Amino acid sequence: MTGSWFPQWQKKSAISENGVIAPDETLPFGQTMVLGLQHAVAMFGATVLMPLLMGLDPNLAILVSGIGTLLFFVVTGGRVPSYLGSSAAFVGVIIAVTGFNGQGLNPQLGLALGGVIACGLLYSLIGAIVMKVGTGWIERLMPPVVTGAVVMAIGLNLAPIAVHSVAASSFDSWVAVMTVLCIGLVAVFTRGLVQRLLILVGLIIACGLYALLTNGFGLGKPVDFSLVAAAPWFGVPHTTAPQFDWQAIVMIAPVAVILVAENLGHLKAVAGMTGRNLDPWMGRAFVGDGLATMISGAIGGSGVTTYAENIGVMAVTKVYSTLAFVAAAVIALVLGFSPKFGALIHTIPGPVIGGASIVVFGLIAVAGARIWVQNQVDFNQNGNLIMVATTLVLGAGDFALKIGSFTLGGIGTATFGAILLHALLRKRGMMLEKARNAL
């Protein structure tokens, strides 16, 4: 580490011959703002969709993503190129805690916000420990086989919610199928930035087709743009005060496990792309993300995490300048203070959101399998096999444990079960291996 908190960014008039702009380099102001806009667009799809699934104000979600990214920039000393946006890991637990039905704003959101703050606090404490002792203990406690199982369990736990949200009528179900097809076609038949924005672009196409079917042919509830016309261009987003309930806290706080694993993987990926060793900043990155999550929860937003979408943008552009993320954060702040922007988001039809949910929740589940594949998890080991099998059924079946008046839901039992089972079976396996070696 160097003596100064922030690096001295070297100004480049254009991208260098090797096509790379390093984290401590910067392009002219205009180019930096354009790159920032691209990063803002990249995070837009998930950062807007996740709040809608949880019943949050999307304007507030965009606003806190900008605030969180700026805070992350300051805490990491401007040395880690990352954008913070709404985390999908919170969707299941917030829906489980609040009983949200998927339409409008979540009336019980305050109940979950205390848990979001607790999660951010736990995440920050983990970051403080990492700053002292490094990341080795995390990799032992939560190896890829555990994190993959927990991530997949969350996706499977959400599956019934997505399906039930579009089961009100046959028309809604077919609109959901149409939305899935739109997103799938964008994912397969487009390239570049459009393909990276497959959820957003697919939603736009599906909304257009829905409007044609309803407003044009009268087949369902028409799209109403009157709220967009009435909304002002600038205003303060809707905030919600947190409530602190122990049952909600115990259900939501363990999401920190997922955020740690996610952030760890993202930073390793960025380190590989930039050729920079980011391990000295790992603890700061966890603390920055944790503090941003606490601030978000304190005013009515979801927890945040580093975004793979923006890592993808860096991989394409080869521009890793951390100042580009400052520009993206400023753009997010401007959008967050526009009620007209929020009203436009709320015109997205419920069945279209439901169809997108099917894809997103499925992608969460597949992300768990991807962790196993990338890390070559060995399922010939009985310990891994039993732990994963148990975790997936606990999550998918929403297995709950009651302790007095307290109930630990399926995601909580899956998370704690994965960690405890792995530790127990791993220890037992090591003892047996030592015994065999002694013989």
C-alpha positions as CSV (number, residue, x, y, z in Angstrom):
1,M,0.0,0.0,0.0
2,T,1.1,3.5,-0.6
3,G,1.2,6.4,1.8
4,S,-1.6,8.5,0.1
5,W,-5.3,7.4,0.4
6,F,-6.1,8.1,-3.2
7,P,-3.8,7.4,-6.2
8,Q,-2.5,10.2,-8.4
9,W,-4.5,9.5,-11.6
10,Q,-2.4,9.8,-14.7
11,K,-4.3,11.6,-17.5
12,K,-4.4,9.9,-20.9
13,S,-5.5,11.7,-24.0
14,A,-6.8,8.4,-25.5
15,I,-6.7,4.6,-24.9
16,S,-3.0,3.5,-25.0
17,E,-1.5,1.2,-27.6
18,N,-2.2,-1.9,-25.6
19,G,-5.8,-0.8,-25.3
20,V,-5.9,-0.6,-21.5
21,I,-6.6,2.3,-19.1
22,A,-5.5,1.3,-15.6
23,P,-7.4,2.0,-12.4
24,D,-5.1,4.9,-11.6
25,E,-5.3,6.4,-15.1
26,T,-8.1,8.6,-16.5
27,L,-9.4,9.8,-19.9
28,P,-10.5,13.3,-20.6
29,F,-13.7,14.5,-18.9
30,G,-16.0,14.0,-21.8
31,Q,-14.8,10.4,-22.5
32,T,-15.0,9.6,-18.8
33,M,-18.6,10.8,-18.6
34,V,-19.5,8.7,-21.6
35,L,-17.9,5.6,-20.0
36,G,-19.8,6.5,-16.8
37,L,-23.0,6.6,-18.7
38,Q,-22.3,3.1,-20.1
39,H,-21.7,1.8,-16.6
40,A,-24.9,3.4,-15.4
41,V,-26.8,1.7,-18.3
42,A,-25.1,-1.6,-17.5
43,M,-26.3,-1.6,-13.9
44,F,-29.7,-0.3,-14.7
45,G,-31.5,-3.5,-15.6
46,A,-30.8,-5.4,-12.4
47,T,-30.8,-2.3,-10.1
48,V,-34.3,-1.4,-11.2
49,L,-35.7,-5.0,-11.5
50,M,-34.6,-6.2,-8.1
51,P,-36.4,-3.4,-6.2
52,L,-39.6,-4.0,-8.2
53,L,-39.5,-7.7,-7.2
54,M,-39.1,-6.7,-3.5
55,G,-41.6,-3.7,-3.6
56,L,-39.0,-1.0,-3.2
57,D,-39.0,2.4,-4.7
58,P,-36.8,2.1,-7.9
59,N,-35.9,5.8,-7.7
60,L,-34.5,5.2,-4.3
61,A,-32.7,2.1,-5.4
62,I,-31.0,4.0,-8.2
63,L,-30.2,6.8,-5.8
64,V,-28.6,4.6,-3.1
65,S,-26.6,2.7,-5.8
66,G,-25.0,6.1,-6.6
67,I,-24.4,6.9,-3.0
68,G,-23.1,3.4,-2.3
69,T,-20.7,3.5,-5.2
70,L,-19.3,6.9,-4.1
71,L,-18.9,5.6,-0.6
72,F,-17.2,2.4,-1.9
73,F,-14.8,4.7,-3.9
74,V,-13.9,6.7,-0.9
75,V,-13.4,3.7,1.5
76,T,-11.2,1.8,-1.0
77,G,-9.2,4.9,-1.7
78,G,-10.3,4.9,-5.4
79,R,-8.2,1.8,-6.1
80,V,-10.9,-0.8,-6.8
81,P,-13.0,-0.3,-10.0
82,S,-16.5,-1.5,-9.0
83,Y,-20.1,-0.3,-9.1
84,L,-22.6,-1.2,-6.3
85,G,-26.2,-2.0,-7.2
86,S,-29.2,-3.8,-5.7
87,S,-28.3,-7.4,-4.8
88,A,-30.4,-10.3,-5.9
89,A,-29.4,-12.2,-2.8
90,F,-31.9,-10.1,-0.7
91,V,-34.9,-10.8,-2.9
92,G,-35.9,-14.1,-1.3
93,V,-35.4,-13.2,2.3
94,I,-37.1,-9.8,2.0
95,I,-40.1,-11.4,0.3
96,A,-40.2,-14.2,2.9
97,V,-40.0,-11.7,5.8
98,T,-42.6,-9.2,4.4
99,G,-45.0,-11.6,2.6
100,F,-44.9,-9.2,-0.4
101,N,-47.2,-10.2,-3.3
102,G,-45.2,-8.6,-6.1
103,Q,-47.4,-5.6,-6.9
104,G,-46.6,-1.9,-6.1
105,L,-44.7,-0.8,-3.0
106,N,-44.1,-3.3,-0.1
107,P,-46.2,-2.2,2.8
108,Q,-44.2,-4.3,5.3
109,L,-40.8,-3.2,4.0
110,G,-39.7,-1.5,7.3
111,L,-39.8,-5.0,8.9
112,A,-37.0,-6.2,6.5
113,L,-34.9,-3.0,6.6
114,G,-33.6,-3.7,10.1
115,G,-32.3,-7.0,8.8
116,V,-30.7,-5.3,5.8
117,I,-28.9,-2.9,8.3
118,A,-27.8,-5.9,10.4
119,C,-26.5,-7.7,7.3
120,G,-24.5,-4.6,6.3
121,L,-23.0,-4.4,9.9
122,L,-22.0,-8.1,9.8
123,Y,-20.5,-7.6,6.4
124,S,-18.5,-4.6,7.6
125,L,-17.3,-6.6,10.6
126,I,-16.1,-9.3,8.3
127,G,-14.3,-6.7,6.3
128,A,-12.6,-5.3,9.4
129,I,-11.4,-8.8,10.3
130,V,-10.1,-9.4,6.7
131,M,-8.2,-6.1,7.0
132,K,-6.4,-7.6,10.0
133,V,-5.9,-11.3,9.1
134,G,-6.6,-11.7,5.4
135,T,-9.2,-13.8,3.5
136,G,-7.9,-17.3,4.2
137,W,-10.4,-18.0,6.9
138,I,-13.3,-17.0,4.6
139,E,-12.2,-19.4,1.9
140,R,-12.0,-22.2,4.5
141,L,-15.4,-21.5,6.1
142,M,-17.2,-20.8,2.8
143,P,-15.5,-22.7,0.0
144,P,-17.1,-22.7,-3.5
145,V,-19.1,-25.9,-2.7
146,V,-20.9,-24.1,0.1
147,T,-21.4,-20.7,-1.6
148,G,-22.6,-22.4,-4.8
149,A,-25.2,-24.5,-2.8
150,V,-26.5,-21.4,-0.9
151,V,-26.8,-19.3,-4.1
152,M,-28.7,-22.1,-5.9
153,A,-31.0,-22.7,-2.9
154,I,-32.0,-19.0,-3.0
155,G,-32.9,-19.2,-6.7
156,L,-34.9,-22.4,-6.1
157,N,-36.6,-20.9,-3.1
158,L,-37.8,-18.0,-5.2
159,A,-39.2,-20.2,-8.0
160,P,-42.8,-20.6,-6.6
161,I,-43.0,-16.9,-6.1
162,A,-42.2,-16.2,-9.7
163,V,-44.7,-18.8,-11.0
164,H,-47.6,-17.7,-8.7
165,S,-47.1,-14.1,-9.6
166,V,-48.3,-14.8,-13.2
167,A,-51.0,-17.4,-12.4
168,A,-53.9,-14.9,-12.0
169,S,-55.2,-15.5,-15.5
170,S,-54.3,-17.3,-18.7
171,F,-53.5,-14.0,-20.4
172,D,-50.9,-13.2,-17.6
173,S,-49.3,-16.6,-18.0
174,W,-48.9,-16.2,-21.7
175,V,-47.5,-12.7,-21.3
176,A,-44.9,-14.2,-18.9
177,V,-44.0,-16.8,-21.5
178,M,-43.7,-14.1,-24.1
179,T,-41.4,-12.1,-21.8
180,V,-39.2,-15.1,-21.2
181,L,-38.9,-15.6,-25.0
182,C,-38.1,-11.9,-25.6
183,I,-35.3,-12.1,-23.0
184,G,-34.0,-15.4,-24.4
185,L,-34.0,-14.1,-28.0
186,V,-32.0,-11.0,-27.0
187,A,-29.6,-13.2,-25.1
188,V,-29.0,-15.5,-28.1
189,F,-29.3,-13.2,-31.2
190,T,-27.6,-10.0,-30.1
191,R,-24.0,-9.1,-29.3
192,G,-22.0,-6.5,-27.4
193,L,-23.6,-4.1,-25.0
194,V,-27.2,-5.0,-26.1
195,Q,-26.6,-8.6,-25.1
196,R,-25.2,-7.5,-21.7
197,L,-28.4,-5.6,-21.1
198,L,-30.5,-8.6,-22.1
199,I,-33.0,-8.2,-19.2
200,L,-33.6,-4.6,-19.8
201,V,-33.9,-4.9,-23.6
202,G,-36.1,-7.9,-23.3
203,L,-38.3,-6.1,-20.8
204,I,-38.7,-3.1,-23.2
205,I,-39.6,-5.4,-26.1
206,A,-42.1,-7.3,-24.0
207,C,-43.6,-4.1,-22.7
208,G,-44.1,-3.0,-26.3
209,L,-45.8,-6.2,-27.3
210,Y,-48.0,-6.1,-24.2
211,A,-49.1,-2.5,-25.0
212,L,-49.9,-3.7,-28.5
213,L,-52.0,-6.6,-27.2
214,T,-53.8,-4.5,-24.5
215,N,-54.0,-0.9,-25.7
216,G,-54.2,-1.9,-29.3
217,F,-56.4,-5.1,-29.3
218,G,-58.0,-4.8,-25.8
219,L,-56.9,-8.2,-24.6
220,G,-56.0,-7.2,-21.1
221,K,-55.4,-4.4,-18.7
222,P,-54.0,-1.5,-20.8
223,V,-50.8,0.4,-20.0
224,D,-51.5,3.7,-18.2
225,F,-49.1,6.5,-18.8
226,S,-51.1,9.1,-16.9
227,L,-48.8,8.8,-13.8
228,V,-45.8,9.5,-16.0
229,A,-47.4,12.7,-17.4
230,A,-48.4,13.9,-13.9
231,A,-45.0,13.2,-12.2
232,P,-42.6,16.1,-11.9
233,W,-39.1,15.9,-13.4
234,F,-37.3,16.4,-10.0
235,G,-38.2,15.3,-6.5
236,V,-37.2,13.3,-3.4
237,P,-37.8,9.5,-3.7
238,H,-40.0,7.7,-1.2
239,T,-38.2,6.6,2.0
240,T,-39.1,4.0,4.6
241,A,-38.0,3.9,8.3
242,P,-36.5,0.6,9.4
243,Q,-37.9,-1.7,12.1
244,F,-35.7,-4.0,14.1
245,D,-37.3,-7.5,14.5
246,W,-35.1,-10.4,15.7
247,Q,-36.7,-12.9,13.4
248,A,-36.2,-10.7,10.4
249,I,-32.7,-9.9,11.4
250,V,-31.7,-13.6,11.8
251,M,-33.2,-14.4,8.4
252,I,-31.6,-11.5,6.5
253,A,-28.2,-11.0,8.2
254,P,-26.8,-14.3,6.8
255,V,-27.0,-12.9,3.3
256,A,-23.6,-11.3,4.2
257,V,-22.2,-14.8,3.5
258,I,-23.4,-14.5,-0.1
259,L,-22.1,-10.9,-0.4
260,V,-18.7,-11.8,0.9
261,A,-18.4,-14.7,-1.6
262,E,-19.7,-12.6,-4.4
263,N,-17.4,-9.6,-3.7
264,L,-14.4,-11.9,-3.3
265,G,-15.0,-13.5,-6.7
266,H,-15.6,-10.2,-8.4
267,L,-12.4,-8.7,-7.0
268,K,-10.4,-11.7,-8.0
269,A,-11.8,-11.3,-11.6
270,V,-11.0,-7.6,-11.7
271,A,-7.5,-8.3,-10.4
272,G,-7.0,-10.8,-13.2
273,M,-8.2,-8.3,-15.8
274,T,-6.1,-5.4,-14.5
275,G,-3.0,-7.3,-13.5
276,R,-3.2,-5.6,-10.1
277,N,-3.1,-7.3,-6.8
278,L,-6.2,-6.2,-5.0
279,D,-5.9,-8.4,-2.0
280,P,-4.6,-5.5,0.2
281,W,-7.9,-3.7,-0.6
282,M,-10.2,-6.7,0.0
283,G,-11.0,-5.8,3.5
284,R,-11.7,-2.2,2.6
285,A,-14.0,-3.4,-0.2
286,F,-16.0,-5.5,2.2
287,V,-16.3,-2.6,4.6
288,G,-17.3,-0.2,1.9
289,D,-20.0,-2.5,0.6
290,G,-21.2,-3.2,4.1
291,L,-21.5,0.5,5.0
292,A,-23.3,1.2,1.7
293,T,-25.8,-1.6,2.6
294,M,-26.4,-0.1,6.0
295,I,-27.1,3.3,4.5
296,S,-29.4,1.8,1.9
297,G,-31.4,-0.1,4.6
298,A,-31.6,3.0,6.8
299,I,-33.6,4.9,4.2
300,G,-35.7,2.2,2.6
301,G,-33.4,0.5,0.0
302,S,-32.1,-3.0,-0.4
303,G,-28.6,-4.3,0.2
304,V,-26.0,-3.6,-2.5
305,T,-23.2,-5.6,-4.0
306,T,-20.5,-5.2,-6.6
307,Y,-22.0,-5.8,-10.1
308,A,-20.8,-8.4,-12.6
309,E,-22.5,-6.4,-15.3
310,N,-20.0,-3.6,-14.8
311,I,-17.1,-6.0,-14.7
312,G,-18.3,-7.2,-18.1
313,V,-18.2,-3.6,-19.4
314,M,-14.6,-3.2,-18.2
315,A,-13.7,-6.5,-19.9
316,V,-15.1,-5.2,-23.2
317,T,-13.7,-1.6,-23.1
318,K,-10.5,-2.4,-21.2
319,V,-11.0,0.9,-19.3
320,Y,-10.6,0.2,-15.6
321,S,-10.3,3.8,-14.4
322,T,-12.0,4.2,-11.1
323,L,-13.1,7.7,-12.0
324,A,-15.4,6.3,-14.6
325,F,-17.4,4.8,-11.7
326,V,-17.6,8.2,-10.0
327,A,-19.2,9.5,-13.2
328,A,-21.6,6.5,-13.2
329,A,-22.5,7.2,-9.6
330,V,-23.2,10.9,-10.4
331,I,-25.5,9.9,-13.3
332,A,-27.4,7.5,-10.9
333,L,-27.9,10.3,-8.4
334,V,-29.5,12.5,-11.0
335,L,-31.8,9.7,-12.1
336,G,-32.7,8.9,-8.5
337,F,-34.1,12.4,-8.0
338,S,-36.5,12.2,-11.0
339,P,-40.0,11.0,-10.0
340,K,-40.9,11.0,-13.8
341,F,-38.2,8.3,-14.3
342,G,-39.7,6.3,-11.4
343,A,-43.3,6.7,-12.7
344,L,-42.1,5.3,-16.1
345,I,-40.7,2.3,-14.3
346,H,-44.0,1.7,-12.5
347,T,-45.8,1.4,-15.9
348,I,-44.1,-1.9,-16.5
349,P,-47.0,-4.5,-16.4
350,G,-47.1,-7.0,-13.7
351,P,-47.1,-10.1,-16.0
352,V,-44.0,-8.8,-17.7
353,I,-42.2,-8.4,-14.4
354,G,-43.3,-11.9,-13.5
355,G,-41.8,-13.3,-16.7
356,A,-38.6,-11.5,-16.0
357,S,-38.6,-12.9,-12.5
358,I,-38.7,-16.4,-13.9
359,V,-35.6,-15.7,-15.8
360,V,-33.8,-13.8,-13.0
361,F,-34.6,-16.4,-10.3
362,G,-33.5,-19.1,-12.6
363,L,-30.2,-17.3,-13.4
364,I,-29.6,-17.0,-9.6
365,A,-29.9,-20.8,-9.3
366,V,-27.7,-21.4,-12.3
367,A,-25.1,-19.0,-10.8
368,G,-24.7,-21.4,-8.0
369,A,-23.9,-24.3,-10.4
370,R,-21.5,-22.0,-12.3
371,I,-19.6,-21.5,-9.0
372,W,-19.2,-25.2,-8.8
373,V,-18.1,-25.6,-12.4
374,Q,-15.6,-22.7,-12.3
375,N,-14.0,-24.0,-9.1
376,Q,-14.1,-27.7,-10.2
377,V,-16.0,-28.9,-7.1
378,D,-15.6,-32.6,-6.6
379,F,-19.0,-34.3,-6.1
380,N,-17.3,-37.7,-5.8
381,Q,-16.7,-36.7,-2.2
382,N,-19.6,-37.9,-0.2
383,G,-19.4,-34.9,2.2
384,N,-19.9,-32.4,-0.7
385,L,-22.7,-34.5,-2.1
386,I,-24.7,-34.8,1.2
387,M,-24.2,-31.1,2.0
388,V,-25.4,-29.9,-1.4
389,A,-28.3,-32.3,-1.6
390,T,-29.6,-31.3,1.9
391,T,-29.1,-27.5,1.2
392,L,-31.0,-27.6,-2.0
393,V,-34.0,-29.4,-0.6
394,L,-34.1,-27.1,2.5
395,G,-34.1,-24.1,0.2
396,A,-36.4,-25.3,-2.5
397,G,-38.9,-26.8,0.0
398,D,-38.8,-23.6,2.2
399,F,-38.0,-25.8,5.2
400,A,-38.6,-23.8,8.4
401,L,-37.5,-24.4,11.9
402,K,-39.4,-23.0,14.9
403,I,-37.6,-22.1,18.1
404,G,-40.2,-20.9,20.5
405,S,-41.9,-17.9,18.8
406,F,-39.0,-17.6,16.3
407,T,-39.2,-19.1,12.9
408,L,-36.1,-19.6,10.7
409,G,-37.3,-19.8,7.0
410,G,-36.0,-22.0,4.2
411,I,-33.2,-19.6,3.0
412,G,-31.9,-19.3,6.6
413,T,-32.0,-23.1,7.2
414,A,-30.3,-23.7,3.9
415,T,-27.5,-21.1,4.6
416,F,-26.7,-22.2,8.1
417,G,-27.2,-25.8,7.2
418,A,-24.7,-25.6,4.4
419,I,-22.0,-23.9,6.6
420,L,-22.5,-26.3,9.6
421,L,-22.8,-29.5,7.5
422,H,-19.7,-28.7,5.5
423,A,-17.7,-27.9,8.7
424,L,-18.9,-31.1,10.4
425,L,-18.5,-33.5,7.4
426,R,-15.2,-31.9,6.4
427,K,-13.8,-32.3,10.0
428,R,-15.1,-35.9,10.2
429,G,-13.6,-36.7,6.8
430,M,-10.2,-35.3,7.8
431,M,-10.2,-37.3,11.0
432,L,-10.9,-40.5,9.0
433,E,-8.2,-39.7,6.5
434,K,-5.7,-39.2,9.3
435,A,-6.7,-42.5,10.8
436,R,-6.3,-44.3,7.5
437,N,-2.9,-42.7,7.0
438,A,-1.8,-43.7,10.5
439,L,-2.6,-47.4,9.6
